[in-house]
Amino acid sequence: MAFPERFLDELTERNDIVDVVSQYVRLTKKSGANLFGLCPFHSEKTPSFSVAPDKQIYHCFGCGKGGGVINFIMEIENLSFPDAVAFLARRANMPLPEEAQSEDTSRRARLLELNRDAARFFHDMLKSPQGAPAQDYVRRRAISPAMVTRFGLGFAPDSWESLANAMRRKGYSDQEMFEAGLVKHGKSGGVYDAFRNRLMFPIRNIRGQVIAFSARTMIGEEPKYINTGDTPIFTKGSEVFGLYEARKSIQDKKRVIVVEGQMDVIQLSQAGFGEACAPLGTAIRAEHIERLLKMTDHVIFSFD
C-alpha cells in the first residue's frame, strides 16, 4: 500500500524517534546533542548506536544500520513498510488514510512505478548498442562503472517515441506518461518523448523512489540540463539531487557539500566525497536549506 506524503510526514512528526527508540534501547547523553546506547541489531559492549533528536534519525557506527523512525520499527519489529506505518499510526492514535483517499494514493503509486520502469529503460539503453554516444561521453568524463550503477545513470535515445512505446508495452497510458512529465503533447494530438539524446539522471526522494529525471546534453546544446517539471509526486523547487545516495555519508561525516550540477555530485562522490548533492535548477531556495538542515547543521557550498 502507498501512503500520501503528507500522512507520512505527520506520522514521523508525531512519533519522536527518541521516545520510540527508548522503548527498546537505554539511551544516555554522551556528546553534543546526540544520545547513545547499545545497538539492538548486533552484539556490542561499547555503545555505538546514536540517535540524533534534532534530525530525527538513528545510526549505528558499529553495524552501519540507520534511518528514520519508520526504518527503526521495520528493523526492530521485523515488519514490512506498510505494517511499520500501521504500527506507528496506532502508537500515535492516527487513523490510516481513508478509502476515500485511495484514488489519489493509487495515482501517486502508479506514477512512482512508471518512473521506476522509465529509469530501468534509460539504464538499459545506456548499456545497449544504442547507448554508444552516452557510453563514450561517460568515458570521456572519467565516470566509473560503479558511479553509473550508484546513481542509476541512463540514456534517452535520439528518437521520438522510444520511451513512450516501451512504457505502453508495460501497460502505461499516454496520460500517465504525460502526468509524470515523460512525454509531451504533439500538435497532431499524439505524444512524443520529453527527453531525447541526453544522459539521464534519476532523481530519487529520501526513500529511494524515482520521482523525476534530469537530462544532460552531450553535444553542447542549450539548455545544458532539462528537468522534469512539477508533477503530483515531484516539486522541483524543493528536491535535491543525490541526497538519497549521500545520506549515509552525511550521517558519517556530519556535513553536506552542496555543488552546482549533477556531474559535480558524481565526480565528488567518485573522489570519496559521498556527502555531495546539488539543487535542481540555478538557485538555492529556502526549501532546499530546510531539507539539508534536517540532516546536518554543517552545510558547505561549493559553486562554480
TORBAVEX-910858 format. One record per residue: residue number from 1; residue in three letters; chain; y negated, x negated, z negated of N, C-alpha, C in turn. Coordinates in steps of 0.2 Angstrom, whole numbers. Layout:
BEGIN
<site NUM,"ala","A",<Y,X,Z>,<Y,X,Z>,<Y,X,Z>> ...
END
This chain:
BEGIN
<site 1,"met","A",<6,-4,0>,<0,0,0>,<-6,-4,0>> <site 2,"ala","A",<-11,-3,4>,<-18,-6,4>,<-22,-3,0>> <site 3,"phe","A",<-27,-6,-4>,<-31,-3,-8>,<-39,-5,-6>> <site 4,"pro","A",<-43,0,-7>,<-50,-2,-5>,<-53,-8,-9>> <site 5,"glu","A",<-57,-11,-5>,<-60,-17,-8>,<-64,-16,-15>> <site 6,"arg","A",<-68,-10,-14>,<-72,-8,-20>,<-68,-7,-26>> <site 7,"phe","A",<-62,-4,-25>,<-57,-2,-30>,<-55,-9,-34>> <site 8,"leu","A",<-53,-14,-29>,<-50,-20,-32>,<-55,-24,-36>> <site 9,"asp","A",<-62,-23,-33>,<-67,-27,-37>,<-68,-24,-44>> <site 10,"glu","A",<-68,-17,-44>,<-69,-14,-51>,<-63,-15,-55>> <site 11,"leu","A",<-57,-15,-52>,<-51,-17,-56>,<-52,-24,-60>> <site 12,"thr","A",<-54,-29,-56>,<-54,-35,-59>,<-60,-36,-64>> <site 13,"glu","A",<-65,-32,-63>,<-71,-32,-67>,<-69,-29,-74>> <site 14,"arg","A",<-64,-24,-74>,<-63,-20,-80>,<-56,-23,-83>> <site 15,"asn","A",<-54,-29,-80>,<-48,-32,-83>,<-50,-40,-84>> <site 16,"asp","A",<-54,-41,-90>,<-56,-48,-91>,<-50,-52,-91>> <site 17,"ile","A",<-51,-58,-88>,<-45,-62,-87>,<-43,-65,-94>> <site 18,"val","A",<-48,-67,-98>,<-46,-70,-105>,<-42,-65,-109>> <site 19,"asp","A",<-45,-58,-109>,<-41,-53,-113>,<-34,-52,-110>> <site 20,"val","A",<-33,-52,-104>,<-26,-51,-101>,<-22,-57,-102>> <site 21,"val","A",<-24,-63,-101>,<-20,-69,-102>,<-19,-70,-109>> <site 22,"ser","A",<-23,-68,-114>,<-22,-69,-121>,<-16,-65,-123>> <site 23,"gln","A",<-14,-60,-120>,<-8,-56,-122>,<-2,-60,-121>> <site 24,"tyr","A",<-2,-66,-117>,<4,-70,-115>,<3,-77,-117>> <site 25,"val","A",<-3,-79,-118>,<-4,-86,-120>,<-9,-87,-125>> <site 26,"arg","A",<-8,-91,-130>,<-13,-93,-135>,<-18,-97,-132>> <site 27,"leu","A",<-24,-95,-132>,<-30,-99,-129>,<-34,-102,-134>> <site 28,"thr","A",<-36,-108,-133>,<-41,-111,-138>,<-46,-115,-134>> <site 29,"lys","A",<-52,-115,-136>,<-58,-119,-133>,<-57,-126,-133>> <site 30,"lys","A",<-57,-130,-128>,<-55,-137,-128>,<-62,-141,-126>> <site 31,"ser","A",<-65,-139,-120>,<-71,-142,-117>,<-74,-138,-113>> <site 32,"gly","A",<-81,-138,-113>,<-85,-134,-109>,<-84,-127,-110>> <site 33,"ala","A",<-84,-123,-105>,<-84,-115,-106>,<-76,-113,-105>> <site 34,"asn","A",<-72,-118,-103>,<-65,-116,-101>,<-61,-115,-108>> <site 35,"leu","A",<-56,-111,-107>,<-51,-110,-113>,<-44,-113,-110>> <site 36,"phe","A",<-40,-116,-115>,<-34,-119,-113>,<-28,-117,-117>> <site 37,"gly","A",<-22,-117,-115>,<-16,-116,-118>,<-10,-119,-115>> <site 38,"leu","A",<-4,-118,-118>,<2,-120,-114>,<4,-115,-109>> <site 39,"cys","A",<5,-118,-103>,<6,-114,-97>,<13,-110,-98>> <site 40,"pro","A",<12,-104,-96>,<18,-99,-97>,<23,-100,-91>> <site 41,"phe","A",<21,-104,-86>,<25,-104,-80>,<29,-110,-79>> <site 42,"his","A",<28,-115,-84>,<33,-121,-84>,<32,-124,-91>> <site 43,"ser","A",<37,-128,-93>,<38,-131,-100>,<33,-137,-100>> <site 44,"glu","A",<29,-137,-106>,<25,-142,-107>,<23,-143,-114>> <site 45,"lys","A",<21,-148,-117>,<19,-149,-124>,<12,-150,-125>> <site 46,"thr","A",<8,-152,-120>,<1,-153,-120>,<-2,-148,-116>> <site 47,"pro","A",<-7,-144,-118>,<-10,-138,-114>,<-13,-141,-108>> <site 48,"ser","A",<-11,-138,-102>,<-14,-140,-96>,<-16,-133,-92>> <site 49,"phe","A",<-15,-128,-96>,<-17,-121,-92>,<-24,-119,-94>> <site 50,"ser","A",<-28,-118,-89>,<-35,-117,-90>,<-37,-110,-88>> <site 51,"val","A",<-42,-107,-92>,<-44,-101,-90>,<-52,-101,-90>> <site 52,"ala","A",<-55,-100,-84>,<-62,-100,-84>,<-65,-93,-84>> <site 53,"pro","A",<-68,-91,-90>,<-71,-84,-91>,<-76,-83,-86>> <site 54,"asp","A",<-81,-88,-85>,<-86,-86,-80>,<-84,-85,-73>> <site 55,"lys","A",<-79,-88,-71>,<-76,-87,-64>,<-71,-82,-63>> <site 56,"gln","A",<-68,-80,-69>,<-63,-76,-69>,<-56,-78,-66>> <site 57,"ile","A",<-55,-84,-67>,<-49,-87,-64>,<-45,-91,-69>> <site 58,"tyr","A",<-39,-93,-67>,<-35,-97,-71>,<-32,-103,-67>> <site 59,"his","A",<-30,-108,-70>,<-27,-114,-66>,<-23,-118,-70>> <site 60,"cys","A",<-17,-120,-68>,<-13,-125,-72>,<-13,-132,-69>> <site 61,"phe","A",<-16,-137,-73>,<-16,-143,-70>,<-9,-147,-70>> <site 62,"gly","A",<-4,-144,-73>,<2,-146,-73>,<7,-144,-67>> <site 63,"cys","A",<7,-137,-66>,<11,-135,-60>,<7,-133,-54>> <site 64,"gly","A",<1,-132,-55>,<-4,-130,-49>,<-5,-123,-48>> <site 65,"lys","A",<-2,-119,-52>,<-2,-111,-51>,<-9,-109,-53>> <site 66,"gly","A",<-12,-104,-50>,<-19,-102,-51>,<-21,-96,-47>> <site 67,"gly","A",<-26,-93,-49>,<-29,-87,-45>,<-33,-83,-50>> <site 68,"gly","A",<-33,-77,-48>,<-37,-72,-52>,<-32,-68,-57>> <site 69,"val","A",<-35,-62,-59>,<-31,-58,-64>,<-25,-55,-61>> <site 70,"ile","A",<-26,-53,-55>,<-20,-49,-51>,<-14,-54,-50>> <site 71,"asn","A",<-16,-60,-48>,<-11,-65,-47>,<-7,-67,-53>> <site 72,"phe","A",<-11,-67,-59>,<-8,-69,-65>,<-3,-64,-67>> <site 73,"ile","A",<-4,-57,-66>,<0,-52,-68>,<6,-52,-63>> <site 74,"met","A",<5,-54,-57>,<11,-54,-52>,<16,-59,-54>> <site 75,"glu","A",<13,-65,-56>,<17,-71,-58>,<21,-70,-65>> <site 76,"ile","A",<17,-67,-70>,<20,-67,-77>,<24,-61,-78>> <site 77,"glu","A",<23,-56,-74>,<27,-50,-74>,<32,-49,-69>> <site 78,"asn","A",<32,-54,-64>,<36,-54,-58>,<36,-47,-54>> <site 79,"leu","A",<29,-46,-53>,<28,-39,-49>,<25,-41,-42>> <site 80,"ser","A",<26,-36,-38>,<23,-36,-31>,<15,-35,-32>> <site 81,"phe","A",<12,-36,-27>,<4,-35,-27>,<3,-27,-29>> <site 82,"pro","A",<6,-22,-26>,<4,-15,-27>,<6,-14,-35>> <site 83,"asp","A",<12,-16,-37>,<14,-15,-44>,<9,-18,-49>> <site 84,"ala","A",<7,-24,-47>,<2,-28,-52>,<-4,-24,-52>> <site 85,"val","A",<-7,-21,-46>,<-13,-17,-46>,<-12,-11,-51>> <site 86,"ala","A",<-6,-8,-50>,<-5,-2,-54>,<-4,-3,-61>> <site 87,"phe","A",<-1,-9,-63>,<-1,-12,-70>,<-8,-12,-73>> <site 88,"leu","A",<-12,-16,-69>,<-19,-17,-72>,<-23,-10,-72>> <site 89,"ala","A",<-22,-6,-67>,<-25,0,-67>,<-24,5,-73>> <site 90,"arg","A",<-17,5,-75>,<-15,8,-81>,<-18,5,-87>> <site 91,"arg","A",<-19,-2,-88>,<-22,-5,-93>,<-29,-3,-94>> <site 92,"ala","A",<-33,-2,-89>,<-40,-1,-89>,<-41,6,-88>> <site 93,"asn","A",<-36,11,-89>,<-37,18,-88>,<-40,20,-82>> <site 94,"met","A",<-39,17,-76>,<-42,18,-70>,<-37,22,-66>> <site 95,"pro","A",<-38,27,-63>,<-34,31,-58>,<-33,27,-52>> <site 96,"leu","A",<-27,27,-49>,<-27,24,-42>,<-30,28,-37>> <site 97,"pro","A",<-32,25,-32>,<-36,29,-26>,<-32,35,-25>> <site 98,"glu","A",<-36,41,-24>,<-33,47,-22>,<-30,47,-15>> <site 99,"glu","A",<-25,52,-14>,<-23,53,-7>,<-28,54,-2>> <site 100,"ala","A",<-34,58,-5>,<-39,59,0>,<-43,53,3>> <site 101,"gln","A",<-42,48,-1>,<-45,41,2>,<-40,37,6>> <site 102,"ser","A",<-34,40,7>,<-29,36,11>,<-31,35,18>> <site 103,"glu","A",<-34,40,21>,<-36,39,28>,<-40,33,29>> <site 104,"asp","A",<-45,31,25>,<-49,25,26>,<-45,19,24>> <site 105,"thr","A",<-41,20,19>,<-37,14,17>,<-32,12,23>> <site 106,"ser","A",<-29,17,26>,<-24,16,31>,<-28,13,37>> <site 107,"arg","A",<-34,15,38>,<-38,12,44>,<-39,5,43>> <site 108,"arg","A",<-41,3,37>,<-43,-4,35>,<-36,-8,35>> <site 109,"ala","A",<-31,-5,33>,<-25,-9,33>,<-22,-10,40>> <site 110,"arg","A",<-24,-5,45>,<-22,-6,52>,<-26,-12,55>> <site 111,"leu","A",<-33,-12,53>,<-37,-17,56>,<-35,-24,54>> <site 112,"leu","A",<-33,-24,47>,<-30,-31,45>,<-24,-33,48>> <site 113,"glu","A",<-20,-28,50>,<-13,-30,53>,<-15,-32,60>> <site 114,"leu","A",<-20,-29,64>,<-22,-31,70>,<-25,-38,71>> <site 115,"asn","A",<-29,-39,66>,<-32,-46,66>,<-27,-51,64>> <site 116,"arg","A",<-22,-50,60>,<-16,-54,59>,<-13,-56,65>> <site 117,"asp","A",<-11,-51,69>,<-7,-51,75>,<-12,-55,81>> <site 118,"ala","A",<-18,-54,81>,<-23,-57,85>,<-23,-64,84>> <site 119,"ala","A",<-23,-66,77>,<-23,-73,75>,<-17,-77,78>> <site 120,"arg","A",<-11,-73,77>,<-5,-76,79>,<-5,-77,87>> <site 121,"phe","A",<-8,-72,90>,<-8,-73,98>,<-12,-79,100>> <site 122,"phe","A",<-18,-80,97>,<-23,-85,98>,<-19,-92,97>> <site 123,"his","A",<-16,-92,91>,<-12,-98,89>,<-7,-100,94>> <site 124,"asp","A",<-3,-95,96>,<2,-96,101>,<-1,-99,107>> <site 125,"met","A",<-6,-96,109>,<-10,-98,116>,<-12,-105,115>> <site 126,"leu","A",<-14,-108,109>,<-16,-114,109>,<-10,-119,110>> <site 127,"lys","A",<-4,-117,108>,<2,-121,109>,<5,-121,116>> <site 128,"ser","A",<3,-116,120>,<6,-114,126>,<3,-119,132>> <site 129,"pro","A",<6,-119,138>,<3,-122,143>,<-4,-120,145>> <site 130,"gln","A",<-6,-113,144>,<-12,-111,145>,<-17,-114,140>> <site 131,"gly","A",<-15,-116,134>,<-20,-119,130>,<-22,-126,131>> <site 132,"ala","A",<-20,-129,137>,<-21,-136,138>,<-29,-138,137>> <site 133,"pro","A",<-33,-134,139>,<-41,-136,138>,<-42,-137,131>> <site 134,"ala","A",<-40,-132,127>,<-41,-132,119>,<-37,-138,116>> <site 135,"gln","A",<-31,-139,118>,<-27,-145,116>,<-31,-151,117>> <site 136,"asp","A",<-34,-152,123>,<-37,-158,125>,<-44,-159,120>> <site 137,"tyr","A",<-47,-153,119>,<-53,-153,115>,<-51,-155,108>> <site 138,"val","A",<-46,-152,105>,<-44,-154,98>,<-42,-161,98>> <site 139,"arg","A",<-39,-164,103>,<-38,-171,103>,<-44,-176,103>> <site 140,"arg","A",<-49,-174,107>,<-55,-177,108>,<-59,-177,101>> <site 141,"arg","A",<-58,-172,98>,<-62,-171,91>,<-58,-174,86>> <site 142,"ala","A",<-52,-177,87>,<-48,-180,82>,<-46,-175,77>> <site 143,"ile","A",<-44,-169,78>,<-42,-164,73>,<-34,-165,73>> <site 144,"ser","A",<-31,-166,67>,<-24,-167,66>,<-20,-161,67>> <site 145,"pro","A",<-14,-161,69>,<-10,-155,69>,<-9,-152,62>> <site 146,"ala","A",<-10,-155,57>,<-10,-152,50>,<-16,-148,49>> <site 147,"met","A",<-22,-150,52>,<-28,-146,51>,<-27,-140,56>> <site 148,"val","A",<-24,-141,62>,<-23,-135,66>,<-19,-129,62>> <site 149,"thr","A",<-14,-132,59>,<-10,-127,55>,<-14,-124,49>> <site 150,"arg","A",<-17,-128,45>,<-20,-126,39>,<-25,-121,40>> <site 151,"phe","A",<-29,-122,46>,<-35,-117,47>,<-33,-112,53>> <site 152,"gly","A",<-26,-112,55>,<-24,-107,60>,<-28,-107,66>> <site 153,"leu","A",<-30,-113,69>,<-34,-113,75>,<-30,-110,81>> <site 154,"gly","A",<-34,-107,86>,<-31,-104,91>,<-35,-105,98>> <site 155,"phe","A",<-33,-102,103>,<-36,-102,109>,<-37,-95,113>> <site 156,"ala","A",<-43,-93,115>,<-43,-87,118>,<-43,-89,126>> <site 157,"pro","A",<-38,-87,130>,<-38,-89,137>,<-44,-86,141>> <site 158,"asp","A",<-45,-90,146>,<-51,-88,151>,<-48,-82,155>> <site 159,"ser","A",<-48,-76,152>,<-45,-70,155>,<-48,-64,152>> <site 160,"trp","A",<-49,-59,156>,<-52,-53,154>,<-48,-49,149>> <site 161,"glu","A",<-42,-49,150>,<-38,-44,145>,<-31,-47,143>> <site 162,"ser","A",<-31,-54,142>,<-25,-57,139>,<-24,-54,132>> <site 163,"leu","A",<-29,-54,128>,<-28,-52,121>,<-27,-44,121>> <site 164,"ala","A",<-31,-41,125>,<-30,-33,125>,<-23,-31,127>> <site 165,"asn","A",<-21,-34,132>,<-14,-32,134>,<-8,-34,129>> <site 166,"ala","A",<-9,-40,126>,<-4,-42,121>,<-4,-37,115>> <site 167,"met","A",<-10,-35,113>,<-11,-30,107>,<-8,-23,109>> <site 168,"arg","A",<-10,-21,115>,<-7,-15,117>,<1,-15,117>> <site 169,"arg","A",<4,-20,119>,<11,-21,119>,<14,-20,112>> <site 170,"lys","A",<9,-22,107>,<11,-21,100>,<10,-14,97>> <site 171,"gly","A",<7,-10,101>,<5,-3,99>,<-2,-2,97>> <site 172,"tyr","A",<-6,-6,97>,<-13,-5,95>,<-17,-2,101>> <site 173,"ser","A",<-21,2,99>,<-26,6,104>,<-32,2,106>> <site 174,"asp","A",<-35,4,111>,<-41,1,113>,<-47,2,108>> <site 175,"gln","A",<-47,8,105>,<-52,10,100>,<-51,5,94>> <site 176,"glu","A",<-45,4,92>,<-43,0,86>,<-46,-7,87>> <site 177,"met","A",<-44,-10,93>,<-47,-16,95>,<-54,-17,95>> <site 178,"phe","A",<-58,-11,98>,<-65,-11,98>,<-68,-11,91>> <site 179,"glu","A",<-65,-7,86>,<-67,-7,79>,<-66,-14,76>> <site 180,"ala","A",<-61,-18,78>,<-60,-24,75>,<-65,-30,78>> <site 181,"gly","A",<-68,-28,83>,<-73,-32,87>,<-69,-37,91>> <site 182,"leu","A",<-63,-35,93>,<-59,-40,98>,<-60,-38,105>> <site 183,"val","A",<-63,-32,107>,<-64,-31,114>,<-71,-28,114>> <site 184,"lys","A",<-74,-27,120>,<-80,-24,121>,<-79,-19,127>> <site 185,"his","A",<-83,-14,127>,<-83,-9,132>,<-86,-11,139>> <site 186,"gly","A",<-82,-10,144>,<-85,-12,151>,<-89,-6,154>> <site 187,"lys","A",<-93,-8,159>,<-97,-2,162>,<-92,3,166>> <site 188,"ser","A",<-86,1,168>,<-82,6,171>,<-78,10,166>> <site 189,"gly","A",<-79,9,160>,<-76,13,155>,<-70,10,151>> <site 190,"gly","A",<-67,4,154>,<-62,1,151>,<-64,-4,145>> <site 191,"val","A",<-60,-8,143>,<-62,-14,138>,<-60,-20,141>> <site 192,"tyr","A",<-63,-26,138>,<-62,-32,140>,<-62,-37,134>> <site 193,"asp","A",<-59,-42,134>,<-58,-47,128>,<-65,-49,126>> <site 194,"ala","A",<-67,-49,120>,<-73,-51,117>,<-74,-59,117>> <site 195,"phe","A",<-68,-62,117>,<-68,-70,116>,<-64,-72,122>> <site 196,"arg","A",<-67,-77,126>,<-63,-80,132>,<-65,-87,133>> <site 197,"asn","A",<-60,-91,134>,<-60,-98,135>,<-64,-102,129>> <site 198,"arg","A",<-62,-100,123>,<-65,-103,117>,<-60,-105,112>> <site 199,"leu","A",<-61,-110,108>,<-57,-112,102>,<-58,-107,97>> <site 200,"met","A",<-53,-104,94>,<-53,-99,89>,<-52,-101,82>> <site 201,"phe","A",<-56,-98,78>,<-56,-100,70>,<-55,-93,67>> <site 202,"pro","A",<-49,-92,64>,<-48,-86,60>,<-53,-86,54>> <site 203,"ile","A",<-56,-81,52>,<-60,-80,46>,<-56,-76,41>> <site 204,"arg","A",<-54,-79,35>,<-50,-76,30>,<-54,-74,24>> <site 205,"asn","A",<-52,-68,21>,<-55,-67,14>,<-52,-71,9>> <site 206,"ile","A",<-54,-70,3>,<-51,-74,-3>,<-44,-73,-4>> <site 207,"arg","A",<-41,-67,-2>,<-34,-66,-2>,<-30,-68,4>> <site 208,"gly","A",<-33,-72,8>,<-30,-75,14>,<-29,-70,20>> <site 209,"gln","A",<-32,-64,20>,<-31,-59,25>,<-36,-61,31>> <site 210,"val","A",<-34,-61,37>,<-38,-62,43>,<-43,-56,44>> <site 211,"ile","A",<-49,-57,43>,<-54,-51,43>,<-59,-52,49>> <site 212,"ala","A",<-59,-58,53>,<-63,-58,58>,<-62,-65,62>> <site 213,"phe","A",<-66,-67,67>,<-65,-73,70>,<-71,-76,72>> <site 214,"ser","A",<-71,-83,72>,<-77,-87,75>,<-74,-91,81>> <site 215,"ala","A",<-78,-91,86>,<-76,-94,93>,<-81,-99,95>> <site 216,"arg","A",<-78,-105,96>,<-82,-111,98>,<-81,-112,106>> <site 217,"thr","A",<-87,-113,109>,<-87,-116,116>,<-84,-123,116>> <site 218,"met","A",<-81,-125,122>,<-78,-131,123>,<-81,-135,129>> <site 219,"ile","A",<-86,-131,132>,<-89,-134,138>,<-97,-134,138>> <site 220,"gly","A",<-99,-133,131>,<-107,-134,131>,<-111,-128,132>> <site 221,"glu","A",<-108,-122,133>,<-112,-116,134>,<-115,-114,128>> <site 222,"glu","A",<-120,-110,129>,<-123,-106,123>,<-122,-99,123>> <site 223,"pro","A",<-121,-96,117>,<-121,-99,110>,<-115,-104,109>> <site 224,"lys","A",<-116,-109,105>,<-110,-113,103>,<-105,-109,100>> <site 225,"tyr","A",<-107,-105,95>,<-102,-101,91>,<-103,-93,93>> <site 226,"ile","A",<-98,-89,93>,<-98,-82,93>,<-94,-80,88>> <site 227,"asn","A",<-97,-75,83>,<-93,-72,78>,<-92,-65,79>> <site 228,"thr","A",<-87,-63,76>,<-86,-55,76>,<-92,-52,72>> <site 229,"gly","A",<-94,-46,75>,<-99,-43,72>,<-96,-39,66>> <site 230,"asp","A",<-101,-35,62>,<-99,-32,56>,<-94,-26,58>> <site 231,"thr","A",<-89,-26,54>,<-83,-21,56>,<-82,-17,49>> <site 232,"pro","A",<-77,-12,49>,<-75,-9,42>,<-72,-14,37>> <site 233,"ile","A",<-70,-20,40>,<-67,-25,35>,<-71,-32,35>> <site 234,"phe","A",<-76,-32,38>,<-80,-38,38>,<-87,-37,39>> <site 235,"thr","A",<-91,-41,34>,<-98,-41,34>,<-100,-48,35>> <site 236,"lys","A",<-103,-50,41>,<-104,-57,42>,<-109,-60,37>> <site 237,"gly","A",<-114,-57,35>,<-119,-60,30>,<-117,-62,24>> <site 238,"ser","A",<-110,-60,22>,<-108,-62,15>,<-102,-66,15>> <site 239,"glu","A",<-99,-67,21>,<-92,-71,21>,<-94,-78,22>> <site 240,"val","A",<-89,-82,20>,<-89,-90,20>,<-83,-92,24>> <site 241,"phe","A",<-84,-96,29>,<-78,-99,32>,<-75,-104,28>> <site 242,"gly","A",<-68,-104,28>,<-65,-110,24>,<-64,-109,17>> <site 243,"leu","A",<-67,-103,14>,<-67,-103,7>,<-60,-102,4>> <site 244,"tyr","A",<-56,-98,8>,<-49,-97,6>,<-45,-103,6>> <site 245,"glu","A",<-46,-107,11>,<-42,-114,12>,<-45,-119,6>> <site 246,"ala","A",<-51,-118,4>,<-54,-123,0>,<-53,-121,-8>> <site 247,"arg","A",<-50,-115,-9>,<-51,-113,-16>,<-47,-117,-21>> <site 248,"lys","A",<-42,-120,-19>,<-38,-125,-24>,<-42,-131,-25>> <site 249,"ser","A",<-45,-134,-20>,<-49,-140,-21>,<-55,-139,-25>> <site 250,"ile","A",<-58,-133,-24>,<-64,-131,-28>,<-62,-131,-35>> <site 251,"gln","A",<-56,-128,-37>,<-54,-127,-44>,<-53,-134,-46>> <site 252,"asp","A",<-49,-139,-42>,<-48,-145,-45>,<-54,-150,-46>> <site 253,"lys","A",<-58,-150,-41>,<-64,-154,-41>,<-70,-151,-44>> <site 254,"lys","A",<-70,-144,-46>,<-75,-141,-49>,<-82,-142,-45>> <site 255,"arg","A",<-82,-141,-38>,<-88,-141,-34>,<-86,-139,-27>> <site 256,"val","A",<-91,-137,-24>,<-90,-135,-17>,<-95,-138,-12>> <site 257,"ile","A",<-93,-140,-7>,<-98,-143,-2>,<-99,-138,4>> <site 258,"val","A",<-105,-136,5>,<-107,-131,10>,<-110,-135,16>> <site 259,"val","A",<-107,-134,22>,<-109,-138,28>,<-111,-133,33>> <site 260,"glu","A",<-113,-135,39>,<-116,-130,44>,<-111,-127,48>> <site 261,"gly","A",<-106,-130,50>,<-101,-127,55>,<-94,-127,53>> <site 262,"gln","A",<-90,-124,57>,<-83,-124,56>,<-80,-130,57>> <site 263,"met","A",<-82,-134,62>,<-79,-141,64>,<-81,-145,58>> <site 264,"asp","A",<-87,-145,55>,<-88,-149,49>,<-83,-148,44>> <site 265,"val","A",<-82,-141,42>,<-77,-140,37>,<-70,-143,38>> <site 266,"ile","A",<-68,-142,44>,<-61,-145,46>,<-61,-153,46>> <site 267,"gln","A",<-66,-156,48>,<-66,-163,48>,<-67,-166,41>> <site 268,"leu","A",<-71,-163,37>,<-72,-165,30>,<-65,-164,26>> <site 269,"ser","A",<-62,-158,27>,<-55,-157,24>,<-50,-162,26>> <site 270,"gln","A",<-50,-164,33>,<-46,-169,35>,<-47,-176,32>> <site 271,"ala","A",<-54,-177,30>,<-55,-183,27>,<-54,-183,19>> <site 272,"gly","A",<-52,-178,17>,<-50,-177,10>,<-55,-173,5>> <site 273,"phe","A",<-60,-170,9>,<-64,-166,5>,<-62,-158,7>> <site 274,"gly","A",<-57,-156,4>,<-54,-150,5>,<-59,-144,2>> <site 275,"glu","A",<-64,-146,-2>,<-68,-141,-5>,<-74,-139,-1>> <site 276,"ala","A",<-74,-141,6>,<-79,-139,10>,<-78,-132,13>> <site 277,"cys","A",<-84,-129,14>,<-84,-122,18>,<-91,-121,21>> <site 278,"ala","A",<-92,-116,25>,<-98,-115,29>,<-100,-108,30>> <site 279,"pro","A",<-106,-106,29>,<-108,-99,30>,<-107,-97,38>> <site 280,"leu","A",<-107,-91,39>,<-106,-89,46>,<-113,-87,48>> <site 281,"gly","A",<-116,-91,53>,<-122,-90,55>,<-127,-96,54>> <site 282,"thr","A",<-133,-95,54>,<-138,-100,54>,<-142,-101,47>> <site 283,"ala","A",<-140,-96,43>,<-144,-96,36>,<-140,-95,31>> <site 284,"ile","A",<-141,-98,25>,<-138,-96,18>,<-142,-90,16>> <site 285,"arg","A",<-138,-85,14>,<-140,-79,11>,<-138,-79,3>> <site 286,"ala","A",<-142,-74,0>,<-140,-73,-7>,<-133,-71,-8>> <site 287,"glu","A",<-130,-67,-4>,<-123,-65,-5>,<-119,-71,-4>> <site 288,"his","A",<-120,-76,0>,<-116,-82,0>,<-116,-86,-6>> <site 289,"ile","A",<-122,-87,-9>,<-123,-91,-15>,<-120,-87,-21>> <site 290,"glu","A",<-120,-81,-21>,<-117,-77,-26>,<-109,-78,-26>> <site 291,"arg","A",<-107,-78,-20>,<-99,-79,-19>,<-97,-86,-22>> <site 292,"leu","A",<-101,-91,-20>,<-99,-98,-22>,<-100,-99,-29>> <site 293,"leu","A",<-105,-96,-32>,<-106,-97,-39>,<-101,-94,-44>> <site 294,"lys","A",<-97,-89,-41>,<-91,-86,-44>,<-85,-91,-45>> <site 295,"met","A",<-85,-96,-41>,<-80,-101,-41>,<-82,-108,-44>> <site 296,"thr","A",<-88,-109,-44>,<-90,-116,-47>,<-98,-116,-47>> <site 297,"asp","A",<-101,-119,-52>,<-108,-120,-53>,<-111,-126,-50>> <site 298,"his","A",<-106,-130,-47>,<-108,-136,-43>,<-108,-135,-36>> <site 299,"val","A",<-114,-134,-33>,<-114,-132,-26>,<-118,-138,-22>> <site 300,"ile","A",<-115,-141,-17>,<-118,-146,-14>,<-119,-144,-7>> <site 301,"phe","A",<-126,-145,-4>,<-127,-143,3>,<-128,-149,7>> <site 302,"ser","A",<-124,-149,13>,<-125,-155,17>,<-125,-152,24>> <site 303,"phe","A",<-131,-150,26>,<-133,-148,33>,<-135,-153,37>> <site 304,"asp","A",<-134,-152,44>,<-137,-157,49>,<-144,-157,49>> 
END
